Amino acid sequence: MPAVSKGDGMRGLAVFISDIRNCKSKEAEVKRINKELANIRSKFKGDKALDGYSKKKYVCKLLFIFLLGHDIDFGHMEAVNLLSSNKYTEKQIGYLFISVLVNSNSDLISLINNGIKNDLASRNPTFMNLALHCIANVGSREMAEAFASQIPSILVAGDTMDSVKQSAALCLLRLNRTSPDLVPMGEWTARVVHLLNDQHLGVVTAATSLITTLAQKSPEDFRTSISLAVARLSRIVTSASIDLQDYTYYFVAAPWLSVKLLRLLQCYPPPEDAALRSRLTECLETILNKAQEPPKSKKVQHSNAKNAVLFEAIALIIHHDSEPTLLVRACNQLGQFLQHRETNLRYLALESMCTLASSEFSHEAVKTHIDTVINALKTERDVSVRQRAVDLLYAMCDRSNSKQIVAEMLSYLENADYSIREEIVLKVAILAEKYAVDYTWYVDTILNLIRIAGDHVSEEVWYRVIQIVINQDDVQGYAAKTVFEALQAPACHENLLKVGGYILGEFGNLIAGDPRSSPLVQFNLLHSKFHLCSVPTRALLLSAYIKFINLFPEVKPTIQDVLRSDSQLRNADVELQQRAIEYLRLSCIASTDILATVLEEMPPFPERESSILAKLKKKKGPGKVPDMDEARWNVNGNTEHSENTEPTNKSSPPSLVADLLPTNRPRPASYSPTILSAGNMAPSHPFTDLLNMNASPAAGASLLEHFSRFVCKNNGVIFENQLLQIGLKSEYRQNLGRIYVFYGNKTSSQFLSFSSSVTSSDTLKTHILPLLRLLLTDLSLNVHTMPVDPTVEGGAQLQQILNIECLSDFSDTPVLNVEFRYGGTLQNIAVKLPVMLNKFFQPTEMTSEDFFQRWKQLGVPQQEVQTIFKAQHPMDTDVTNAKILGFGVALLSEVDPNPANYVGAGVIHTKNTQVGCLLRLEPNPQAEMYRLTLRTSRESVSQRLCDLLSEQF
């Protein structure tokens, strides 16, 4: 920047500012300002022409007055005239005044644009920077129309100075944010990527910000930036701080550039090139290693810069979700921050671990920190940190720790802040249902929830417990007994009375044999609280009374007396009055048979989305709910915990999969379900990836390679290009499967004539039928699809359900064909669905003796397949365990004499038969080799399973 001469001090401005500061009152200040405005106006209108210095001084005074909060309605033309000056300070003040005071709709815009064009054409770097800063600050559509095509040429020109390149990149970034449709994508896009190789790190930093934004809009145009970003990141993280001395911040080399590069890489899936992926992995490992090193400075700036890079690296690891070792290391690093003295670090660690908890490979590692998280819930003084702790407990919950987590949440609920109580109530209700080992615990938990935080228990929660009790015959008697006992408390919440009235009205007969809960005792207990209730609860109790008349004829006279009372027949509320009259007449004139028919027990509720989940999603907003498998939820209650549960839909034959049960099979802790909200998405695309499908392949990626990753996982993105993202969420139980397919429109335009179908080779028959019709076919596999909406709005998401039935063993996989029109062009996409034979495994636990006895029984040469292969991934024990569990078999410990070997057992279920399978995986870390041996009762199954599993290591 040019040096400011001594005469540029503007003494008059300094005197005016001093006068303003010395004013004793607001009135004195206004008087002094009005006097100065009158003086400036007279100078501007005077006959004598003002020189550049005087114009600059008066324009500065006007700017200062405006910043004090006073309106300025003149002086704009004088500021515009300053743009034509050749003196830096005068031109600077002119641009400053325009940036602050000139409205984008001003009549002077054309004159300002002419001044800016002259400065951009001057090739004077100082003047060009001033002009670019003004364009960025104003950022109006008119300026975007005038300069959006000129700025890219300045940015990529070979003779442009580094400081101007920085300004041009940031200016273009600003215009892209304000008027993205006016920023052209042309030849310059390929050249701007190469700015990542620029020698000047300031240029690289500005270019990275620009490329990141543009890559989110057009990822294919900037795909070449991946290799350059990895190369630059590698040079930064492996360099000493003295190598980048000008860009080293408190002993951390170029931290802000590192953060930007890591964010850029989050716009894309993991690199396909093995060498590039290895180099990126080394960079991330180096960042994690540096986080373990002792700090080089005690200054907070050092730790802030170091942690900024670390958290962004962890975000990239989570986004890729493809390196198990890195995911576990990231989790361990975050675990160290959970007890850090800095509140912000604890908050960020909890937030990041919520995402890690949904990963296939790091869920178990997250669970090891459960005690620390529970302690944070109890001791943290900051409510926002406590809320993140609740979110993390919710995300890490599974069958093994559900009772502990629910108990801790209930304990915390008694003292929780009122702002988050309703959210905690919803999460406790969801977890209690999803992971209930038996429904008696679920009923106890919900009633305890109502007792502790009844005011925050929404209708969705107590509706849900009633739905589940009605749908589960084995819990109805217990529920009736429990609510009866709970209602005997002197004071109970109205929500508890609603649950009690409904359940006793339906199932009070199940406990009527006990004299302590005879029909009359039940009625008197409910009616004793009648006068304390609101109108809706009284209406529900009246319905319970008429149900009592049907269940217990002996209390009919007592209940009729209540219905006949003036307080009911002449009630001021129309609803209560009408119910009392109708119920009274019904009980008087209807025969016993008619009464029994009208008031028969409520039928099971049909399958539909959990209302509690819908409530939680609405409360938290798009993309904010920790991962939980919405697909598994139906009003039949949680089916995951039941070992021998039959479909509730009794009208459907057992062979149909329309009422599919979720799986019991153990998964690696990774198996963490997610909520998917149709039409709501957002991070790097117009929609939020709620499935945590971060490892998304792009168009042209090796779909075969990506397909193999689904052998041991059930959810993720199976296909992605610049238009469409296809994500899957799968669940299997015995020979039945269900796949939830999510189609995400990444554009801002509609997809028209959208349709999908499933096809296969001749050896694999599938039928695609509308609605709920299902035609069973011969051969191997049935696939039945639900219809989809033919129109997908821009940025929206569409869900489709595929129901699958395995008839016999198979090797081919079905293909999903998607067809739609975008911009008048017909788009066709074919994607292999990851429906493999191992998906129909049921794990089998065995002792060592049973295993080897069965191993000998399967000793026919045709039943055994063995392969020796080179390890393609690091030979990590935890990762291998997770993959074998994800493959579907039970991992048997203390069976093999060599503890380093892995042994598994399972049974593949088809409709026609069951195929037992035993496997043995022998690692050789020194040679980086594996030997895999499989024995099954069917030769074709052995070979297919061996091929599938060997690809995973």
N, C-alpha and C positions, 0 to 999 in steps of 0.2 A: 504494500500500500504506500502511495506517495507520502512523503513527510509533510506535515502541516506547518506552514510558515508562521512566523511570529505574528503577523498581522491578521491571522485568522482567528484570534482569540475572541472577537466580537464582544468588546467591552460593554456595549449598550445592552446586549442580551444578559450579561452577567449582572449589570446594575438592576435590570428589570426583575430578574429572578430574586435578587437580594431584597428588593422592595416588597415583592410578594411575600417572602418569608418573614419580613418584619411587620406585616399587617397584624394588628391586634384583634381584628374581628373579621367575620365573613363579609360584612358590609364594606369594610375598608378594602378588602381584597377585590370585591366586585367593582368598587369605584376605581381602583387603580387599573384593573383590567380594561374597563370601559374607556378610560382615558387613553390607554395604550392602543386599543383598537381604533379609536378615533384618529389618533396620530398616524397609525399605519395606513388607514384608509385614505387619509389626506395625502400621504406620501405616494401611494399607488396612483391616485387620481391627479396628482400635481402635473404641472406643465413640464417641470424639469425631469429629464430621463434619469432613472436610477442606475447606478453602476451595479455590477454583479455582486460586490460585497454587501451593498445595502439591501439588495433583494434577498440575498441569503440570510442576512440578519433579521429582516422583518418576517420572512417565511419561517425562520426558526422560532421567533416569538409567537407566531400564530400556532405553530405546532405545540409549543409549550402550553399555551392557553387551552388548546384543545385537550391536551393530556390532563389538565386540571379539571376537565369536565364541562367546559363551556363550548357552545356551538360556534362553528366558524363557517361563515357563508361567503367569504371572499378570499382572494389571494391564490386561488387555484391556477389561474393563468400565469401568474408570476412564477409559481413553482414549475409549471410546464416550461416556461422560458429558460429556467435554470438548466434544463436538460441539454440545451444547445451550447452551454458554456464548455470551454476547454479546461477549466480548472477543476480539479478533482473535488475539492471541498464544496464548491457551488453545485456541481452535478450530484454529489452525494446528498446534499440537503434537498434538492429537487426530487430525487427518487424517494427519499425518506418521506417527504410530505405526501407524495402521490400514493405510496404504499399504505400510509395510515389514513389519509383523509379522502382520497378520491373514490367515489362509488363506481362499481363496475358498470353501472348504467349511465355514467356521466357523458355529457356531450363532448368532453375533452378526450375521450378514449382514442379517437382517431389521431389527434395530435400527439398524444402520449405514445401511441404505437409507432408513429413516424420517428419520434425521438429515439425509441428503443431500437428500431431498425437501423438507424444511422450508427448507433453505438455498436450493435452487433456486427455491422459491416466494417467498422473502423479497424478491426484487428488489434486494437489497443486492449490488452488483457484486463486492465483496471476498469475501463469503461464497459467492456463486455460483461465483466462480473457484476457491475452495478445493474446493468440492464437485465441480466438473468435473474438476479435477486429480486428485482421489481416484478418480473413476470411471475416468479414463484410466490411472492407475497400476495399479489393481487389475485392471481389464479383464476381470473374470470374466463367465461366461455369465449368472449370476444378475443382475448389475448391467446387462448388456445387455438382458435381458428386462424389467427394471424401468424403464430410462431411455431405451432406443433410440428410443422414439416421442416422448419429451418433448424431447430435446435438439434435434432438427431445428426444432421450433417456436421454441425460444430463439434458434437461429442466425438464422432469417429474420425474427424479430420486428422491427418498426420501432423500438421503444423500447429495444432491447438495446444496451448500451454496447459500444464497439469492443473493449475488452479482453475482455469476456465472449464476444463473437462469435469472437474468436481462439481462446479456450479451448474453446468449443463445437465449432468446426470440427475442432480437433485431437482432441478427445475422441471425436467421431463417427468420425473417421478410425481411431482406435485400436479402437473397437468394431467397425468394419467389417472390420478385419484379424483380430480374434479371433473374432467371431461374425457373419460376413457375412450369414448367413441370417436374422438377427434385425433387421437394419437395414432398415426399410421404404423402398421407393422410391415416393414419392407426389407430391403437389402441390408439396412443398417443393423437389423436385429442380430444377424450372424456376426457382424463386426464388433458389436458392443460386448458380446460374450468374451471376446479376446482381451477386453480391458481387465479381466481377472488376472491376466499375466503382466499387467503394467508394472513398471519398476516403482512407481510412486504409490505407496500404500493408501494415501488419501484418495486417489483416483479409484483404486480397487474397492475401498470401503463404500464410496458413493455408487459405483457401478453395481456392487453386490446388492445394495438396497433396491436399485432400479430393476435389476434382473429378477430378484425375488418376487417383486410385485407383478412384473410382466409374465413370469413363469406360471404364476397362479392362474392367469387368464389364458395363456397359450403355452401349455407345458411342452408341446412338441417342438415349438420354435426355439426353445432354449435348452433342449436336452443335452446339447454338447457342453453346457456349463457344468455338468456333473463332474467330468474328469478334471476340468480346470479348477473347480472349487476344491476338489479333494487334493489336487497337487499343491495348491496354495495353502490349504489348511495344514497339509503335511509339513510344508516348509516352516510354517509359523510354530507349530507345536514342538517341532524337533530343534528349533533354533534356541540359542542362548539369548537372554535379554539384551546383551550388549550388541547382538547382531541387528536388532531392530530398535536401536537406541531412541530414535525420534518417536517411535510408536510404542515404546514400553511404558506401561502405567504401573508404577509401584511394583516393579520386578515381574510383571506379567506382560508377555509379549503380545502386542496388538490384540487386546481382549475383545474390543468392540468389533473388529473385523472378524475375529474367530466366531463370535456369536452370530454375526450376519451370514457367514459362510455355512454354519451349521443349520441356520434357518432356511437357507436356500436349498440345502440338501434334503430338508423335510418336505419339499414340494414334489419329491420323486420317490419311487420305490428303491430298494437296495440295488446298487449297480449290478448289471448282468455280467460284466467282465470280471473274471475271477481275480485277476491281478489288481484291478481297481478296487474291488470289494475288500481284498486283503489289505490294501494300503489304507483304506478308510477305517478298517477295523483296528489297524495299528495306531492310527491317529486317536481313535476313541480310547483305546487302551492306555495310550500315553497320557491323555487328559485325566483318566481315572487314576493312573499312577501318580501324577503330579498332585492330585488332591490328597494323597496319603503322605506327601512329603511335609516336613516341618515348614511352617510359614517363614518366608524370608524377611517379613516385616510385621511389626505389631500394629501397624496402622490399619484402620478399618477399610481404607481404600484398597489395600492389597487383598484383603479377604473378599471384599465385594467383587472385585474384578475376577479373581480366581474362581469364585463360586458362580459368577455369571456364565463363564465358559463351561463350567462343570454341569450346571443345570441344563444348559442348552444341548450339551453332548448327551446327557441322559434323555432329554426329550427326543433326540434323533434316534437313540437306541430303542426307545419305546415305539417310535414311529415305524422303524424298520421291522421290529418284532421278529427278527430272523437269526439273531446270534444269542443262543441261550446263555453262554458264558458271560457275555457282556450284560445281559439282562440281570443275571444273578449278582454280578459285581456292582451294577448300578443300584440294585436294591440294598446291598450291604453298605454301600457308601451313603445312601439316603438314611439308612438306619442309624448311622453315626450322628447324623444331624438331628435326630429326633430328641436328643438330650442336650443339644447345643444351647448355650446361654442366650444366643441371639434369637429373639422371637420370630423374626422374618424367615430365618433359616428353618426353624421348626415348622412353620406354616408351609413353606415351599416343599419341604421334604414330605410332609403328610399329603399334600396335593399331588405330588408326583407319584407317590406310592399307591395312591388310589388308582392311577392308570396302570401301574405295574401289576396291580393285583389281578387285572383282567388278562394278563399275558399267559400264554400257555406254559412258559418256562420259569416264570418268576413268582407265581402265586405262592408256592411253598416257602420261598425265601421271604416273602412279605409276611407270611403267617408267623414266622419266628419272632417277629417284633410285636406280637399281640400284647404282651405284658407292658411294654413301653407305651404303646398307644393307649391302653386302658389307664395307665398312670397319668398320661397327658390329659385324658378326659376328666380325671379327678382333680388334678392340681393346677392346670393351666389357668392363668388369670385373664387371658385374652379370649373373648367369646368366639372370635373368628377361628382361632386355633382349635378350640374345643369342637367347633362345628366341622372342621376338616378331620378331626379325630373320629367323629361320628361317621363321616363319609367313608373313612378308611376302614373302620370296623365293619361297616355295611358291605364294602367291596371285598374284604378278605374272608367274609363269613362263608363257611361250607359246613357239611354235615359233621365234621369232626369237632368244630368249635362253636357251633350255633348256640348251644345252651349257655355257654360261658358268655358269649357276646350279647345275647338277648338279656341275660341277667344283669350284665354291666350297664347296658343301655337303660333298663328299667330302673336300676339303682340311681343312675345319673339323672333320669327324667324327673325325679322328685325335686332336684335342685337346679334343673336346667333353666336357662334364660327363656323367657316367654316367647321370644322371637323365633326360636327353633324347636319349641316343644311339639308343634303339630307335625313337623317334618320327622322328628324322632319317633313319634307315635306311628306314622305311616311306615317307617322303616322297620320298626319292631314287629308290626303286624305282618309285613311282607316276609321277613326272615322267619318268624314263628310258623307261618304257613308253609313256606318253601322247604324248611328243613325239619319239620316236625317228625320225630321218630314215631310218635303215636299221637293221635288227636287229643288225648286227654291232656297232654302237656300244652298243646296249642290252645285248648279251651281255657286252661288255667292261666296261661300267659295273657290272653286277650282280656279276661276278666280282671286280672291284676293291672293290666294297662288302663282299663276303664276306671279302676279304683284310684290309681295314682294320678292320672291326667284326664279325667272324664271330660272336662271342658274342651280339651283339644282333640278328643276322639271324634273324627268326622263321621258322617253317616256311612261313608264308604266302608269304614272299618267294621262297624257293627252289622251292616248289611252282609259283609263278607263272612263273618263268623256264623251267621244264620244260614247262609248258603251252604257252607261246608258241613254244618251239623245236619242239615236236611239231606245232603248228598251222601253222608257217611252213616250207614245204619249202626255201626258198632260203637259210635260215640254218642248217640242220641240219649241213651239212659244216663250216661255219666254227665253230659251237659245239663240235663234237666236237674239232676241231683245237685250239681255244683252251683247253678244259678239260684236254686231254691235256698241253699245254705247262704249264698252271698246276699240274697235279698233280706235275710233276717237281721242284718245290721241295722242299728237305729237310723243311720243316715247313709243312703247310697245314692250314687249319681243317677240322673235321669236316663242316661244311656244304658246303664246296667238294668234299669227297670224295663226299658224297651226290649233288650235282649231276653230278659227273664220272662216278660209277658209273652213274647213270641214263642220261645222254646217251650214254656209250660203249656201254652195253648195247643201246641202241636204234639208234645211228647210227655205231658204231665202224667199220662196214664202209666208210663213206665216206672214211676216212683210212687204211685198211689197205693201200692200194697203195704207200704210202711206207715203205721199209724201216725208217725211224726210228720209225714207229708201226705196225709189223706187229701182227697179232693177238696173238702171244705177248708182244711188248713191252707192249701194252696190258694184257694180263692180269697180267703180272708187276708192272707199275706199280701196279695196283689192289691186288693181293694183298700187296704189300710194306707196305701201310698197314693191312691187315686187322686185325692184332693190336692196333693202337692205338685202335680204334674202339669205340664203345658198341654194345650189342646191336642196337638198331634199324638202325644203319648197317651192321653185319655182315649183317643179314638182307637189306638192300637189295643189298649186294655179292653175296650168294649168288644173288639173282635175276639180277644182271648176268652172273654166271658161266654160268648156264644159257642166257641169251640168247646168250652167246659161242659155246656149243656149236652153236646153230642158225646163227649167222652165220659161224662159222669152224670147220668140221669138223676142221681140222688140229690145233686145240688141245684137242680133245675128250679124249684120254687124260690130258693134264696136268690138266685141270679135274676129271676123274673121280677122279684120285688125291687131289686136294684134298678132294673131297666124301667120299671113302672113308676119309679119315684118322680116327683115333680122336678127335682134337680136335673133329671135326664130328659124327660118328655118336654119340659119347658126351658131347656137350656138355651141361653142366649146365642150360643154358637150353632149355626145351622147344621154343620157337619155332625156334631155330637147328637143333636136332636134327631136328625134323620137316621143315624145309626141305631139309636136307642129304640125308636119306633119300629124300624124294619126288623131289627133283631128280635124284639118282643113279639111282633106278629109272626115271624118265622117260627119261633119256639112254640107258639100257641097253636098254629094251624097245620104245621107240617107233620107228617107221620115220621116215625123213627127212621124208616128207610130213606125217605126224601131228605130228612135232616142229615143222615149219614152220607148221602151222596153229595149234598151241597157243601157240607163241611168236612169232606174227607181230607186226609193228610196231604200236605203240599207235595207235588211231584218233584223229582230231582231237577235242579236248574240245568239248562243247556249250557254247553261249552261256550265261553266268550272271554274276552279280555278281562283281566282282573281290574275291578274298579279302583282298587287301592293303587295299583301301578299307574293307572291313568291319572289319578289325583296327584301322585308324587311327581310324574313327568310335568304336569301342568304347573305345579308349584315351583319346581326347580328350573323349568325352562329348557329349551332345546339343547341337547348335548351336555347337560349338567348332572344327569343322574348316573351314579356309579353303575358299572356293568352288572346287569341281572337279567336272567333269561326270561323275558316276557313271554316267549313262545311256549314255555312250559306251563303257563298259568291258565287254569280254567276253573270254573266254579265247582268242579268236582273235587276241588282241593288239591293238595300237593300229592302227585303220584310218584314223585321221585323216590320217596323214602320207603314205599311199600314194595316188599319183595314179591308178593303174589296178589297183585291188584288186577281186577278185571275191568274192562271198559264199562263205564257207567251207562252208556247208550245201549240199553238192553234190546232195542228194536233192531240193531244191526248185527249181522252174523259176526262171529269172532274173527273170521278170515278177512273182513274188511278193515281197512286202515283209516277209515274216516274218523274214528275216535281213538287215535293213536295214543298210547301211553308213553311218557318219557322214559328214558333209560335208567336202570339202576347201576349200570356198569361203572366201576370206579374209573376216574380219569386222573391224569396228572393234575396237580392242584391248579394247573393252568385252566382246567375246565371251569371257566368262569363265565356264566351267562351274561347276556346283555339285553338292555331295553332298546328297541328300535322304534323310533317315532316317525311315522309316515309323514313326509313333507317337511321335516325339520332337520336340516343339516347345515355345517358351516366352516371348518377350518381352512383348508387350502382350496376348497371348492365352495360353490354357493350353498352347499349343504354340509351338515356336521356328520362326521363318521362315528355314529354311536355304537357301531359294532366293534370298535377298536380294530378295524380292518386296515391296519397301517401298512402291512407288507403288500401293497397293491401293485400288480403288474400293469405296465402300460401296454398300449397297442403295439404290437410287434415284438413284445417280450416273449421269452421262451415259455409258452403256456404249459408245455410238458413238464418243464422244471418246476414251475409254480404248482402244477397239478399234484406233483409228488409230495409236496409239503402238506397236503390235506390227508395223507395217509394216517398221520398221527394227530390231526387236529380237526375240529368240526366247524370252525367259524373263521371267516376272513374274506378278503376280496379275491375273487377268482378271475376277474377281468376288469380292466380299466383302460379307457382311452380318453381323448379330449372331450368326448360327448357323453359317455355313459360309464357308470361304475356298477358292477354286478357283485353283490356280496351274498354270502351264504351263511346260514346258521342251521346246523343239523342236529338231530337227536335220533337215537336208535334204541329199540328194546326187542331183544330176541330177533324174530324175522321181520319186524316192522320198523319202518323208518319214516322220518318226516324232515323235509328240507324247507326252510323259509328262505326264499330268494328275494333279495332287495335290489331293485333297479333304481339307481340314482341319476337323475338328469343333471349333468354338470353345467349345462348351458342356461342362458336366460330365456330361451325360446321353447315352445311346446314340442313334444314328440307326438306326432299324429299317427293314426292307424297302428298303434303299438300292439304287438302280439308276440306270444312265445309258444313254443312247442318243444316236445322232447322226442328225439328220434334215436335209433340205434341200428346196429348191424343186424344181419339176418339171424345171428345166433342169440340175440337178446331182444325180446319182444316187449314193446311198451305200448300202452294205449293212453291217449290223451282225450279225456272226455269232459264235457262241461259240467259245472255245478258238482253235485255229490254222487253222480252215477259212476260206477266202477265196474268194468268188465274184466273178469279174470281171464288170463290167456295162458297158453302152455309155455314151455321152456322155463326161463330162469327168473325173470323179474317183472313185476307189475309196477308201473308208474302212473299215478293219477294226479292231474293238475287241476287247480282251481283257476277260474277265468281271471283275467286282469283288465283293468280299465284301458280303453283304447287311446286315451289321451293322458300324457304325463306332462304336467306343468313344468316350466323352467325352475330349476333349483329344488324340485320336489322329489319325493321318493315313493316308490310303489312296492308293495309286498305281494308275493305269490307263494302259495303253499303247494308243495309236491309231496304226496303220500306214496310210500314205497312198500312193496311186499316182496320178500325174497322167497322164490319157490324152490330153487335148487342152486347149487354152486355155479358161479359164472366167472368169466375173465374180462369180457368187454364191459365198457362203461357207457351209459347213455349220454347223449349230446343235447345240450340246451340250445335251441335256435331262436334268436331274437330278431324281430323285424320291425322297423318303424320308419317313418318319414321325418326327415329333419331338413328344413330349408328347401323343401320340394324334392329332395334326393332320397331315394330308398336306401336304407342302411340294413345290411344283413350281418349278423354276428353269430358265430357258432362256438360254443364253449363246452368242453367235456365236464360233465358233472362228477364230482369226486365220490361216486358211489362204488366203493370197493368191497371185496368179499369180507375183509376184516371188520367192516363196520357192523356186521351181524354177530360179532363175538359176544359171548357172555363169559366173564372171567370165572375161573374155577380154582378154589383154594385146595391145596393138597399138602399132605405131610411128605417128608422125604421118602418114607417107605412106599406110600401109595404112588408117588411120582415114578420111581424107578421100576415098580412093578408094572405100571401102565406103559412105561418106556419099553420094557422088554416085550410086552404084548404087541406093540406096534413095530416089531422087528423085521417085518417082511421088507425086502429091499425096495419094492415099489412104493412103500409107505414113507420112506425117508428121503429127504432132499438135503444136501449139504453144499455150502458154498464158502469159499475163502476169498475175501476181498480187502482192498486197501481202504483205510479210513479216509473219508472225504471231509470230516469235521473234527475239531478237537475232541479227544477221547475223555470226556468229562463224565464222572459217575452219575451225578444228579441229572444231567441231561439225558443220559442213556436210560436211566430209570424212568424219567418222564416220557420218553418216546415209547418204551415198551408198554407202559401203562396206557398211553394214548393209542397204541396199536390195538388194545382191547383185551389183552390177556391179564391174568392175575400175576403179579411179580412175586415169586416164591422165595423167601429168604431161608437161609440155613438148610438148603436142600442139596446143593452141589458141594462136593468135598472141597473144591477150590472156591473160596469166598469171593474171588474177583470175577467169577462167571455169573452170568445172568440166566435165570431159569423162569419160564412162564408156562401157564396152562390156561386153556379156555375151550369153549365149545361154540362152534359156529351153528347158528340156528337157521334153518330154512323151513319152509312150510312142509316139505316132504320128508326131511330127515335132519339128523343132527350129526355134526362131524367134530369129533374130539381132536384137540391139537396140543402138542407139547413142543416147546422150543428151548434151545440152549444156545446162548451167545457167549463165545469165548474171546475176550480181547487180548491182544498182545501189544502193550504200549510201546515196547522197545522197537518192534518192527512196524508199528502203526497199522496193524492188520487185525481183522476179525475172522472168526470161523462161526458160521451160523448153521445150526442143524435143526430141522423141523421134522416131526413125525406126526402124521395124521392118518385117519382111517381111510382116506381117499387120496390117491396119487395126484390127481389134478389140483386138489386143494393144497397139498404140500408145496408143489411147484409155484403156484400163484402166490401163496403167502410168503414164500422165500424171496420171490422177486420183489414184492412190495416192501418187505421189511429191510432187505439188504440195501435198498436205495436211501434209507434214512440215516445211515452211518457213514 
